[in-house]
Amino acid sequence: MANNEPRTRTLDQIRKDGGSTSAPKKPVKKKDGFWRSLLIAALIAIGIRSFFVEAFRIPTGSMKNSLLVGDYLFVNKLAYSFKTPKYLPFTNLPIPHFGFNTFHVSRGDVVVFEFPGNRDEVDPHDKNVNYIKRCIGLSGDTIEVRNKQVYVNGAPMKNPEMMIASTDTMPKGHPEPGGNLFPKGNNTWNRDNYGPIRIPKKGDVIQLDANTYDAWAVIIQREGHTMRLGDNGTILIDEKPVKSYTIEKDYLWMMGDNRDNSLDSRYWGFAPVENVVGNALFIYWSMFNPPYAPGEGDPDEVQKFNIRWGRILNGVH
Protein backbone atom coordinates (compact mmCIF):
# COMPACT_ATOMS: atom_id res chain seq x y z
CA MET A 1 0.00 0.00 0.00
CA ALA A 2 1.42 3.40 -0.96
CA ASN A 3 2.52 5.83 1.75
CA ASN A 4 0.24 8.87 1.78
CA GLU A 5 2.91 11.12 3.45
CA PRO A 6 4.17 13.81 1.02
CA ARG A 7 7.79 13.22 0.02
CA THR A 8 8.40 16.89 -0.75
CA ARG A 9 7.43 20.09 1.04
CA THR A 10 5.28 22.76 -0.54
CA LEU A 11 6.59 26.26 -1.27
CA ASP A 12 4.51 27.63 1.61
CA GLN A 13 6.19 25.15 4.02
CA ILE A 14 9.62 26.19 2.79
CA ARG A 15 8.80 29.86 3.36
CA LYS A 16 7.61 29.11 6.89
CA ASP A 17 10.96 27.42 7.60
CA GLY A 18 12.85 30.55 6.59
CA GLY A 19 13.59 29.49 3.04
CA SER A 20 15.63 26.41 3.97
CA THR A 21 15.03 23.24 2.05
CA SER A 22 16.52 21.13 4.88
CA ALA A 23 14.44 19.60 7.65
CA PRO A 24 13.84 21.93 10.60
CA LYS A 25 16.33 21.48 13.49
CA LYS A 26 15.11 20.29 16.82
CA PRO A 27 15.55 22.94 19.50
CA VAL A 28 18.01 22.13 22.30
CA LYS A 29 16.08 21.51 25.48
CA LYS A 30 17.01 23.92 28.27
CA LYS A 31 17.21 21.02 30.72
CA ASP A 32 19.77 19.20 28.55
CA GLY A 33 21.83 22.38 28.23
CA PHE A 34 21.86 22.86 32.01
CA TRP A 35 23.16 19.35 32.72
CA ARG A 36 25.75 19.61 29.94
CA SER A 37 27.05 22.89 31.40
CA LEU A 38 27.09 21.41 34.88
CA LEU A 39 29.09 18.40 33.68
CA ILE A 40 31.64 20.61 31.89
CA ALA A 41 32.01 22.82 34.99
CA ALA A 42 32.51 19.75 37.18
CA LEU A 43 35.19 18.35 34.85
CA ILE A 44 37.01 21.69 34.81
CA ALA A 45 36.86 21.88 38.63
CA ILE A 46 38.19 18.33 38.98
CA GLY A 47 40.98 19.12 36.51
CA ILE A 48 42.02 22.26 38.39
CA ARG A 49 41.90 20.44 41.73
CA SER A 50 43.84 17.45 40.40
CA PHE A 51 46.63 19.27 38.59
CA PHE A 52 46.91 22.92 39.59
CA VAL A 53 45.45 24.28 42.84
CA GLU A 54 43.70 22.59 45.74
CA ALA A 55 42.03 23.99 48.85
CA PHE A 56 43.26 22.78 52.25
CA ARG A 57 41.86 23.33 55.75
CA ILE A 58 44.05 23.48 58.87
CA PRO A 59 42.48 21.04 61.37
CA THR A 60 45.04 21.14 64.24
CA GLY A 61 47.42 23.53 65.96
CA SER A 62 50.66 21.81 64.92
CA MET A 63 51.71 24.80 62.76
CA LYS A 64 50.62 27.47 65.25
CA ASN A 65 51.14 30.44 65.09
CA SER A 66 52.17 30.39 61.43
CA LEU A 67 48.91 28.64 60.59
CA LEU A 68 45.88 28.45 62.86
CA VAL A 69 43.04 25.99 63.20
CA GLY A 70 40.38 27.08 60.73
CA ASP A 71 42.72 28.68 58.19
CA TYR A 72 41.76 27.74 54.64
CA LEU A 73 44.64 27.67 52.16
CA PHE A 74 45.25 27.35 48.47
CA VAL A 75 48.00 24.84 47.67
CA ASN A 76 50.09 25.09 44.50
CA LYS A 77 50.26 21.53 43.17
CA LEU A 78 52.70 22.46 40.39
CA ALA A 79 55.27 23.89 42.81
CA TYR A 80 57.34 20.70 42.89
CA SER A 81 55.89 18.23 40.40
CA PHE A 82 53.24 17.42 37.85
CA LYS A 83 51.25 14.33 38.80
CA THR A 84 48.13 12.60 37.66
CA PRO A 85 45.71 11.79 40.51
CA LYS A 86 46.78 8.95 42.76
CA TYR A 87 43.21 8.27 43.87
CA LEU A 88 39.86 8.41 42.12
CA PRO A 89 38.58 11.96 42.79
CA PHE A 90 36.66 12.31 46.07
CA THR A 91 37.47 8.69 47.06
CA ASN A 92 40.31 6.69 48.58
CA LEU A 93 40.40 4.23 45.68
CA PRO A 94 43.94 4.09 44.20
CA ILE A 95 44.28 4.35 40.43
CA PRO A 96 47.28 4.10 38.06
CA HIS A 97 49.23 7.36 38.09
CA PHE A 98 52.46 8.94 36.91
CA GLY A 99 54.32 12.21 37.27
CA PHE A 100 57.59 14.09 37.04
CA ASN A 101 59.38 16.67 39.17
CA THR A 102 59.30 20.36 38.24
CA PHE A 103 61.21 21.98 41.12
CA HIS A 104 62.82 20.80 44.36
CA VAL A 105 61.51 21.29 47.88
CA SER A 106 63.65 23.77 49.82
CA ARG A 107 64.38 23.88 53.53
CA GLY A 108 61.84 26.06 55.25
CA ASP A 109 59.04 25.50 52.72
CA VAL A 110 55.56 24.92 54.12
CA VAL A 111 54.58 21.72 52.37
CA VAL A 112 51.39 19.67 52.03
CA PHE A 113 52.11 15.95 51.67
CA GLU A 114 50.35 12.63 51.89
CA PHE A 115 50.90 11.17 55.36
CA PRO A 116 53.07 8.04 54.99
CA GLY A 117 51.65 6.37 58.09
CA ASN A 118 52.51 6.05 61.74
CA ARG A 119 55.93 4.83 62.83
CA ASP A 120 55.08 1.13 62.78
CA GLU A 121 52.63 1.12 59.85
CA VAL A 122 53.76 -0.23 56.50
CA ASP A 123 50.46 0.88 54.96
CA PRO A 124 48.72 3.87 56.59
CA HIS A 125 45.45 3.01 58.27
CA ASP A 126 43.76 5.95 56.53
CA LYS A 127 44.58 6.47 52.87
CA ASN A 128 44.81 9.82 51.10
CA VAL A 129 45.28 11.85 54.31
CA ASN A 130 47.27 15.06 53.82
CA TYR A 131 49.44 16.76 56.44
CA ILE A 132 50.97 20.23 56.36
CA LYS A 133 54.37 20.84 57.99
CA ARG A 134 57.55 22.81 57.44
CA CYS A 135 60.35 21.03 55.59
CA ILE A 136 63.36 21.04 57.91
CA GLY A 137 65.73 18.65 56.13
CA LEU A 138 66.36 17.29 52.65
CA SER A 139 67.64 13.93 51.46
CA GLY A 140 71.16 13.39 52.79
CA ASP A 141 70.90 16.03 55.55
CA THR A 142 71.67 15.24 59.18
CA ILE A 143 69.12 16.59 61.64
CA GLU A 144 69.59 17.18 65.35
CA VAL A 145 67.51 19.00 67.98
CA ARG A 146 69.43 20.48 70.91
CA ASN A 147 67.32 22.07 73.64
CA LYS A 148 64.54 22.75 71.08
CA GLN A 149 66.92 24.34 68.55
CA VAL A 150 67.10 22.50 65.22
CA TYR A 151 70.52 21.92 63.69
CA VAL A 152 70.95 20.93 60.05
CA ASN A 153 74.30 19.43 59.11
CA GLY A 154 75.75 20.81 62.33
CA ALA A 155 74.58 24.41 61.85
CA PRO A 156 71.61 25.99 63.69
CA MET A 157 68.59 26.52 61.45
CA LYS A 158 66.79 29.86 61.60
CA ASN A 159 63.58 29.39 63.53
CA PRO A 160 60.27 30.32 61.86
CA GLU A 161 59.15 33.80 62.83
CA MET A 162 55.87 32.57 64.35
CA MET A 163 57.24 29.39 65.95
CA ILE A 164 55.96 28.40 69.40
CA ALA A 165 58.17 26.63 71.93
CA SER A 166 57.77 26.54 75.71
CA THR A 167 60.61 27.38 78.05
CA ASP A 168 60.37 23.95 79.67
CA THR A 169 62.90 21.64 78.05
CA MET A 170 63.25 17.90 78.51
CA PRO A 171 66.87 17.15 79.44
CA LYS A 172 69.16 15.26 77.08
CA GLY A 173 69.12 11.52 77.64
CA HIS A 174 65.67 11.60 79.25
CA PRO A 175 63.41 9.31 77.17
CA GLU A 176 60.21 10.64 75.63
CA PRO A 177 57.17 9.66 77.73
CA GLY A 178 55.44 6.75 76.07
CA GLY A 179 58.54 5.75 74.10
CA ASN A 180 56.82 6.51 70.81
CA LEU A 181 59.54 8.46 69.02
CA PHE A 182 61.04 7.46 65.69
CA PRO A 183 62.95 5.23 65.11
CA LYS A 184 61.50 2.26 66.93
CA GLY A 185 63.70 0.99 69.72
CA ASN A 186 65.24 4.35 70.60
CA ASN A 187 64.97 5.07 74.32
CA THR A 188 67.34 7.99 74.89
CA TRP A 189 65.97 10.79 72.66
CA ASN A 190 63.07 13.13 73.33
CA ARG A 191 61.29 15.83 71.31
CA ASP A 192 63.55 18.59 72.71
CA ASN A 193 66.85 16.73 72.39
CA TYR A 194 66.68 14.49 69.37
CA GLY A 195 69.21 12.91 67.04
CA PRO A 196 71.47 13.23 65.22
CA ILE A 197 69.73 11.32 62.45
CA ARG A 198 70.52 11.21 58.72
CA ILE A 199 67.68 11.55 56.21
CA PRO A 200 67.93 8.72 53.66
CA LYS A 201 68.82 9.57 50.09
CA LYS A 202 68.29 7.44 47.01
CA GLY A 203 71.40 5.29 46.55
CA ASP A 204 72.42 5.29 50.23
CA VAL A 205 73.65 1.91 51.40
CA ILE A 206 72.64 1.04 54.95
CA GLN A 207 74.11 -1.80 56.99
CA LEU A 208 71.63 -4.27 58.45
CA ASP A 209 71.80 -6.57 61.44
CA ALA A 210 69.59 -7.60 64.32
CA ASN A 211 70.31 -4.31 66.12
CA THR A 212 69.23 -2.09 63.21
CA TYR A 213 66.28 -4.22 62.09
CA ASP A 214 63.61 -2.25 63.96
CA ALA A 215 64.90 1.09 62.68
CA TRP A 216 64.71 0.16 58.99
CA ALA A 217 62.10 -2.62 58.64
CA VAL A 218 59.08 -0.38 57.99
CA ILE A 219 60.92 1.88 55.53
CA ILE A 220 62.20 -1.06 53.50
CA GLN A 221 58.75 -2.65 53.45
CA ARG A 222 57.21 0.66 52.32
CA GLU A 223 59.62 0.59 49.40
CA GLY A 224 57.93 -2.61 48.26
CA HIS A 225 59.94 -5.44 49.83
CA THR A 226 59.33 -8.12 52.40
CA MET A 227 61.68 -8.13 55.38
CA ARG A 228 62.01 -10.39 58.38
CA LEU A 229 64.44 -11.76 60.91
CA GLY A 230 65.67 -15.26 60.17
CA ASP A 231 67.60 -17.75 62.26
CA ASN A 232 70.59 -16.46 64.26
CA GLY A 233 69.67 -12.84 63.57
CA THR A 234 69.90 -13.15 59.78
CA ILE A 235 68.11 -10.39 57.85
CA LEU A 236 65.95 -11.64 54.98
CA ILE A 237 64.74 -9.20 52.31
CA ASP A 238 62.47 -10.81 49.73
CA GLU A 239 63.49 -14.09 51.41
CA LYS A 240 67.19 -13.56 50.55
CA PRO A 241 69.80 -13.16 53.31
CA VAL A 242 71.42 -9.71 53.19
CA LYS A 243 73.76 -7.55 55.24
CA SER A 244 72.93 -4.24 53.55
CA TYR A 245 70.21 -2.46 51.61
CA THR A 246 70.29 0.31 49.01
CA ILE A 247 67.69 3.04 49.57
CA GLU A 248 65.38 3.42 46.55
CA LYS A 249 63.67 6.77 47.30
CA ASP A 250 64.47 10.29 48.46
CA TYR A 251 63.03 11.47 51.76
CA LEU A 252 62.34 14.68 53.70
CA TRP A 253 62.17 15.66 57.37
CA MET A 254 59.00 17.55 58.40
CA MET A 255 58.29 19.44 61.62
CA GLY A 256 55.49 21.65 62.91
CA ASP A 257 56.10 25.22 64.05
CA ASN A 258 54.33 24.39 67.31
CA ARG A 259 57.35 22.42 68.47
CA ASP A 260 55.83 21.12 71.71
CA ASN A 261 52.57 19.96 70.14
CA SER A 262 53.21 18.55 66.68
CA LEU A 263 52.91 15.01 65.38
CA ASP A 264 55.79 15.20 62.94
CA SER A 265 58.89 13.36 61.72
CA ARG A 266 60.18 13.01 65.27
CA TYR A 267 57.29 10.60 65.84
CA TRP A 268 56.56 8.91 62.50
CA GLY A 269 59.80 9.26 60.54
CA PHE A 270 60.75 10.21 57.01
CA ALA A 271 58.35 11.61 54.40
CA PRO A 272 58.97 10.31 50.85
CA VAL A 273 59.52 13.09 48.32
CA GLU A 274 57.00 11.36 46.06
CA ASN A 275 54.30 12.01 48.70
CA VAL A 276 54.58 15.79 48.35
CA VAL A 277 51.31 17.36 47.15
CA GLY A 278 52.36 20.99 46.88
CA ASN A 279 53.40 24.26 48.45
CA ALA A 280 51.07 26.38 50.61
CA LEU A 281 50.29 29.66 48.82
CA PHE A 282 48.01 31.93 50.85
CA ILE A 283 45.07 31.95 53.25
CA TYR A 284 41.82 32.65 51.38
CA TRP A 285 39.54 32.34 54.43
CA SER A 286 40.02 32.02 58.18
CA MET A 287 37.56 31.36 60.92
CA PHE A 288 37.22 29.46 64.13
CA ASN A 289 34.38 27.05 64.63
CA PRO A 290 33.83 24.28 67.17
CA PRO A 291 36.08 21.33 66.24
CA TYR A 292 35.02 19.11 63.35
CA ALA A 293 36.24 15.96 65.09
CA PRO A 294 37.75 14.80 68.42
CA GLY A 295 41.33 15.97 68.76
CA GLU A 296 40.86 18.96 66.47
CA GLY A 297 40.49 22.58 67.40
CA ASP A 298 42.50 24.93 69.58
CA PRO A 299 41.56 24.96 73.28
CA ASP A 300 43.25 28.38 73.66
CA GLU A 301 40.71 30.02 71.36
CA VAL A 302 37.10 30.91 72.09
CA GLN A 303 34.97 27.91 71.13
CA LYS A 304 32.52 29.76 68.90
CA PHE A 305 32.21 31.08 65.36
CA ASN A 306 34.76 33.83 64.75
CA ILE A 307 36.01 35.22 61.42
CA ARG A 308 39.66 36.28 61.46
CA TRP A 309 39.47 39.11 58.93
CA GLY A 310 43.11 40.07 59.37
CA ARG A 311 44.37 36.68 58.12
CA ILE A 312 42.45 36.57 54.86
CA LEU A 313 44.76 36.77 51.78
CA ASN A 314 47.89 36.50 53.94
CA GLY A 315 50.73 34.57 52.33
CA VAL A 316 52.16 31.47 54.02
CA HIS A 317 55.79 31.80 55.09
Secondary structure, DSSP 8 states (H G I E B T S, - for coil): ----S-SS--HHHHHHTTS--S-------HHHHHHHHHHHHHHHHHHHHHHTEEEEE--SSTTTTTS-TTEEEEEETTSSEEE--SB-TTS--B----EEE-S---TT-EEEEE----TT-SS-SSSS-EEEEEEEE-TT-EEEEETTEEEETTEE----TT-B--S----TT---TTS--SSTT--S--SSSEEEEE---TT-EEE--TTTHHHHHHHHHHTT--EEE-GGG-EEETTEEESEEE--S-EEEEE-SBTTS--SHHHH--EEGGGEEEEEEEEEEEEE-S-SSTT-S-TTS-SS-EE-GGGTT-B--
